[in-house]
Amino acid sequence: MPNLSVAVIAPIDYSKDLGKKGTSSDITLYDAKRGESTVSFIEATKYPERLAPLYFACAMAESALMVVDEVNAQFGESILMLDAVGIKEGRIILRNFISPDRIAPLVKGTVVEGYQFIEENLAELRERYLDEAEKRSFPDEKSDVGSVPIDHHFNVRGVGTVALGYVANGKIVRHATLKALPGKKEVIVRSIQKHDDDFEVAYRGDRVGLALKNIDSDELDRGSVLTNDPSIRQDMTLETAVKLVKFWPTPLKEGMVMHIGHWMQFIPARIIGIENPANWREPRVKFELEKELVHLPGGSAVLCYLEGGKLRIAGTVKLP
């Protein structure tokens, strides 16, 4: 069965009763397993002082769990991030006598409006997520083509370079030759692990550890993409449509340095050109990126402005 990934927006270490603690940095993963069913709970450990971990946790997930202790700026920012990433499935646990009616105006018109309110019973919730993972089926992929955005990487004695990530599209097979993008390096997949078990193939949505040949760990970064998909693009500039969130107060201006989030990439991007239509919330913008953005054609990305104070999520970007 494929893995189910859940972004947990809650107090730090909330997921310790949902799964076993695994990889931890500015994001922390907790893994639950029952038979072949697996769930990854992802927390943004360094949020709210940094926005990127919240983006990464949401970008890795297909579902969300929100634990609301207080209706504040952090709660509002989390709603905007979930909406920008487009996580349509989710659950909400309300604490401190907060009622659904109180948050209804804040979530209206966002993906969070469709989330289910539940009681706080973590043992029951863990089993519910595992049940959902058990019902999932692998995509019917006809070709051995896929992409894995990397979130962590390191050297293991006796194994070599290991990259951790999730299969963003297609599938990855053992012994496949992949490109490490951005760049020109080619690597060979020596082995595939999913939750410490060896597999011959990994499918879209799977959380994987790939043992790699022909590359050192220090040649990789978070955001590097391992792929053999010929349609993948690498762009240093983007000229594209932007859709700003409804709370964004003023038009974008040339010279502003934003950040573009896609997969596990969170790249500084300077605005070098702007066309403001009658509706300034939907301009066409030209960005110059600090490094190449790796993406599939026709996707979307999250646009952030780290100097925005309490409003750091600006909107979304259409990828060419």
C-alpha positions as CSV (number, residue, x, y, z in Angstrom):
1,M,0.0,0.0,0.0
2,P,1.2,3.5,-0.6
3,N,2.1,5.9,2.2
4,L,-0.2,8.6,3.5
5,S,1.5,11.9,4.4
6,V,-0.1,14.3,6.9
7,A,1.0,17.8,7.7
8,V,0.4,18.3,11.4
9,I,0.0,22.0,12.4
10,A,0.0,21.8,16.1
11,P,2.3,22.3,19.2
12,I,5.8,20.9,18.8
13,D,6.0,17.1,19.3
14,Y,2.2,16.7,19.1
15,S,2.8,13.8,16.8
16,K,4.8,11.7,19.3
17,D,1.6,9.9,20.2
18,L,0.7,9.3,16.5
19,G,3.9,7.8,15.3
20,K,7.6,7.0,16.0
21,K,9.9,9.9,15.7
22,G,12.2,9.8,12.7
23,T,14.2,12.4,10.7
24,S,14.3,15.7,12.5
25,S,15.6,19.1,11.4
26,D,13.5,22.2,10.8
27,I,10.8,19.7,10.0
28,T,10.2,16.5,12.0
29,L,8.7,13.2,10.7
30,Y,6.8,10.7,12.8
31,D,6.1,7.3,11.2
32,A,3.2,4.9,11.9
33,K,3.0,1.5,10.4
34,R,0.5,-1.4,10.5
35,G,1.3,-4.3,8.2
36,E,2.0,-2.7,4.8
37,S,0.1,0.5,5.7
38,T,2.2,3.5,6.5
39,V,1.5,7.1,7.5
40,S,4.0,9.9,7.8
41,F,3.1,12.8,10.2
42,I,5.1,15.9,9.3
43,E,5.6,18.8,11.8
44,A,7.1,22.2,11.0
45,T,9.5,22.2,13.9
46,K,11.0,25.7,13.4
47,Y,7.7,27.4,12.6
48,P,6.5,30.2,13.3
49,E,9.9,31.9,13.6
50,R,10.7,30.7,10.0
51,L,8.1,30.3,7.3
52,A,9.9,27.8,5.1
53,P,9.3,24.8,7.5
54,L,5.6,25.3,7.3
55,Y,5.8,25.4,3.6
56,F,7.9,22.2,3.5
57,A,5.6,20.3,5.8
58,C,2.6,21.2,3.7
59,A,4.4,20.6,0.4
60,M,5.2,17.0,1.5
61,A,1.6,16.2,2.5
62,E,-1.6,15.1,1.0
63,S,-3.7,15.6,4.1
64,A,-3.6,18.0,7.1
65,L,-4.3,17.9,10.8
66,M,-4.8,21.3,12.5
67,V,-4.8,21.6,16.3
68,V,-6.1,25.0,17.2
69,D,-5.3,26.3,20.7
70,E,-5.7,30.0,19.8
71,V,-7.1,32.1,17.0
72,N,-4.1,34.2,16.1
73,A,-1.9,35.3,13.3
74,Q,-0.2,31.9,13.2
75,F,-3.5,30.2,12.7
76,G,-4.4,32.6,9.9
77,E,-1.1,32.1,8.2
78,S,-1.5,28.3,8.4
79,I,-4.9,28.6,6.7
80,L,-3.3,30.6,3.8
81,M,-0.5,28.1,3.4
82,L,-2.8,25.1,3.3
83,D,-4.9,26.9,0.7
84,A,-2.0,28.0,-1.4
85,V,-0.5,24.4,-1.5
86,G,-4.0,23.0,-2.1
87,I,-4.4,20.4,0.6
88,K,-8.1,19.6,0.3
89,E,-8.4,16.8,2.9
90,G,-8.0,17.6,6.5
91,R,-9.2,17.5,10.1
92,I,-9.4,20.1,12.8
93,I,-9.2,19.7,16.6
94,L,-10.4,22.7,18.5
95,R,-9.2,23.3,22.1
96,N,-9.7,26.0,24.8
97,F,-13.4,26.2,24.2
98,I,-12.9,27.5,20.6
99,S,-16.1,26.8,18.6
100,P,-16.4,26.0,14.9
101,D,-18.5,29.2,14.5
102,R,-15.6,31.3,15.7
103,I,-13.2,30.1,13.0
104,A,-15.8,29.8,10.2
105,P,-15.3,33.4,8.9
106,L,-11.5,32.8,8.7
107,V,-11.6,29.5,6.7
108,K,-14.5,30.5,4.4
109,G,-13.5,30.2,0.8
110,T,-10.4,28.2,1.5
111,V,-9.6,24.5,1.4
112,V,-9.8,24.5,5.2
113,E,-13.6,25.2,5.0
114,G,-14.0,21.6,4.0
115,Y,-12.0,20.0,6.8
116,Q,-13.7,17.8,9.4
117,F,-14.0,18.8,13.0
118,I,-13.0,15.9,15.3
119,E,-12.6,15.2,19.0
120,E,-9.1,14.8,20.4
121,N,-8.4,11.1,20.7
122,L,-4.9,10.4,19.3
123,A,-5.0,6.6,19.7
124,E,-8.2,6.5,17.7
125,L,-7.0,9.1,15.2
126,R,-3.8,7.1,14.5
127,E,-5.8,4.0,13.7
128,R,-8.1,6.0,11.5
129,Y,-5.2,7.3,9.4
130,L,-3.8,3.8,9.1
131,D,-7.2,2.6,7.9
132,E,-7.2,5.3,5.2
133,A,-3.7,4.4,4.2
134,E,-4.7,0.8,3.9
135,K,-7.5,1.7,1.4
136,R,-5.2,3.6,-0.9
137,S,-3.9,1.9,-4.1
138,F,-0.8,2.5,-6.2
139,P,-1.3,4.6,-9.3
140,D,-1.3,2.6,-12.5
141,E,2.0,3.8,-13.9
142,K,2.9,2.4,-17.3
143,S,6.4,3.8,-17.6
144,D,9.5,3.7,-15.3
145,V,9.7,7.5,-15.1
146,G,9.4,9.6,-12.0
147,S,10.7,12.3,-9.8
148,V,11.8,12.5,-6.1
149,P,12.3,15.9,-4.5
150,I,14.9,15.5,-1.7
151,D,14.3,16.8,1.9
152,H,17.3,15.3,3.7
153,H,20.5,13.6,2.6
154,F,23.6,12.1,4.3
155,N,26.3,9.5,4.1
156,V,25.9,6.1,5.7
157,R,29.0,4.0,6.4
158,G,28.9,0.9,4.3
159,V,26.0,2.2,2.1
160,G,27.2,5.5,0.8
161,T,24.9,8.5,-0.1
162,V,21.3,8.2,1.0
163,A,18.6,10.7,0.0
164,L,15.3,11.0,1.7
165,G,12.2,12.3,-0.1
166,Y,8.8,11.5,-1.6
167,V,7.9,10.4,-5.1
168,A,6.2,13.5,-6.5
169,N,5.2,11.9,-9.8
170,G,5.4,8.6,-11.7
171,K,7.5,5.8,-10.1
172,I,11.1,5.0,-9.3
173,V,12.6,1.6,-9.8
174,R,15.7,0.0,-8.3
175,H,18.8,0.4,-10.5
176,A,17.3,3.3,-12.4
177,T,19.6,6.0,-13.7
178,L,18.4,9.4,-12.6
179,K,19.6,13.0,-13.0
180,A,20.3,15.1,-9.9
181,L,18.8,18.5,-10.7
182,P,19.7,21.3,-10.9
183,G,22.9,20.2,-12.5
184,K,24.1,17.5,-14.8
185,K,25.1,14.7,-12.4
186,E,23.7,11.2,-13.1
187,V,23.2,8.8,-10.3
188,I,22.1,5.1,-10.0
189,V,19.6,4.0,-7.5
190,R,21.3,1.2,-5.6
191,S,18.3,0.4,-3.4
192,I,14.9,1.7,-2.3
193,Q,13.6,1.7,1.3
194,K,10.2,2.6,2.5
195,H,9.8,2.8,6.3
196,D,13.0,0.6,6.7
197,D,11.8,-2.2,4.3
198,D,13.5,-2.9,0.9
199,F,11.5,-2.5,-2.3
200,E,12.1,-2.9,-6.0
201,V,9.8,0.1,-6.9
202,A,8.3,3.2,-5.3
203,Y,5.2,5.0,-6.5
204,R,3.8,8.5,-6.4
205,G,3.1,9.5,-2.7
206,D,5.6,7.0,-1.3
207,R,8.1,8.2,1.3
208,V,11.5,6.8,0.3
209,G,15.1,6.4,1.2
210,L,17.3,6.0,-1.9
211,A,20.8,4.7,-1.7
212,L,22.7,6.4,-4.5
213,K,25.8,5.6,-6.5
214,N,28.0,8.1,-8.3
215,I,27.3,11.1,-6.0
216,D,28.4,12.4,-2.6
217,S,25.9,13.8,-0.1
218,D,27.6,17.2,-0.2
219,E,26.7,17.4,-3.9
220,L,23.0,17.4,-3.0
221,D,20.8,20.0,-1.4
222,R,17.3,20.1,0.1
223,G,15.2,20.8,-3.0
224,S,17.4,18.8,-5.3
225,V,15.3,16.6,-7.6
226,L,16.2,13.1,-8.7
227,T,14.4,12.3,-11.9
228,N,14.4,10.6,-15.3
229,D,11.3,12.4,-16.5
230,P,12.2,14.1,-19.8
231,S,9.4,16.8,-19.4
232,I,11.1,18.3,-16.3
233,R,12.1,21.9,-16.7
234,Q,14.9,24.0,-15.1
235,D,14.2,27.8,-15.1
236,M,16.3,30.7,-13.9
237,T,13.6,33.2,-14.9
238,L,9.8,32.9,-14.8
239,E,7.4,35.2,-16.6
240,T,4.0,34.1,-15.4
241,A,0.6,34.8,-13.8
242,V,0.4,35.5,-10.1
243,K,-2.7,35.4,-8.0
244,L,-2.4,37.3,-4.7
245,V,-4.3,36.3,-1.6
246,K,-7.4,38.5,-0.8
247,F,-5.7,40.0,2.3
248,W,-2.6,41.2,0.4
249,P,-2.7,45.0,0.8
250,T,-0.8,46.6,-2.1
251,P,0.3,45.8,-5.7
252,L,3.6,44.1,-6.2
253,K,6.6,46.2,-7.2
254,E,9.8,45.8,-9.2
255,G,12.8,45.1,-7.0
256,M,10.8,43.1,-4.4
257,V,12.5,39.9,-3.3
258,M,10.0,37.2,-2.9
259,H,10.4,33.4,-2.3
260,I,8.9,30.8,-4.6
261,G,8.1,27.4,-3.0
262,H,7.7,24.3,-5.2
263,W,8.2,20.7,-4.1
264,M,11.1,21.0,-1.6
265,Q,12.5,24.2,-3.1
266,F,12.1,27.6,-1.5
267,I,14.0,30.0,-3.7
268,P,14.6,33.7,-3.5
269,A,13.1,35.4,-6.6
270,R,13.5,39.1,-7.5
271,I,10.7,40.9,-9.4
272,I,12.3,42.4,-12.6
273,G,9.1,43.1,-14.5
274,I,5.4,43.6,-13.8
275,E,2.3,44.1,-15.8
276,N,-0.6,45.2,-13.7
277,P,-4.0,44.5,-15.1
278,A,-7.1,46.3,-14.0
279,N,-7.2,43.7,-11.2
280,W,-3.8,44.2,-9.5
281,R,-4.3,41.1,-7.5
282,E,-3.7,39.0,-10.7
283,P,-0.6,40.6,-12.3
284,R,1.8,39.0,-14.8
285,V,5.2,39.1,-13.2
286,K,8.8,38.3,-14.4
287,F,11.0,36.8,-11.7
288,E,14.8,36.4,-11.7
289,L,15.6,33.4,-9.4
290,E,18.6,32.9,-7.3
291,K,19.0,29.4,-8.6
292,E,17.2,27.1,-11.1
293,L,13.7,26.1,-10.2
294,V,13.0,22.4,-11.1
295,H,9.4,21.6,-12.0
296,L,7.0,19.9,-14.3
297,P,5.2,22.1,-16.9
298,G,1.8,23.5,-15.9
299,G,2.1,23.2,-12.1
300,S,1.8,25.8,-9.4
301,A,4.0,27.3,-6.7
302,V,3.5,29.3,-3.5
303,L,4.6,32.9,-3.5
304,C,5.9,34.2,-0.1
305,Y,7.3,37.6,1.1
306,L,9.4,37.1,4.2
307,E,9.4,40.9,5.0
308,G,5.6,40.9,5.1
309,G,5.3,40.9,8.9
310,K,2.2,38.9,9.9
311,L,1.3,38.3,6.3
312,R,4.1,36.4,4.7
313,I,2.1,34.3,2.2
314,A,1.5,36.5,-0.9
315,G,-0.3,34.1,-3.2
316,T,0.4,31.5,-5.9
317,V,2.4,31.4,-9.2
318,K,1.4,29.5,-12.3
319,L,4.5,27.5,-13.6
320,P,5.1,27.4,-17.4
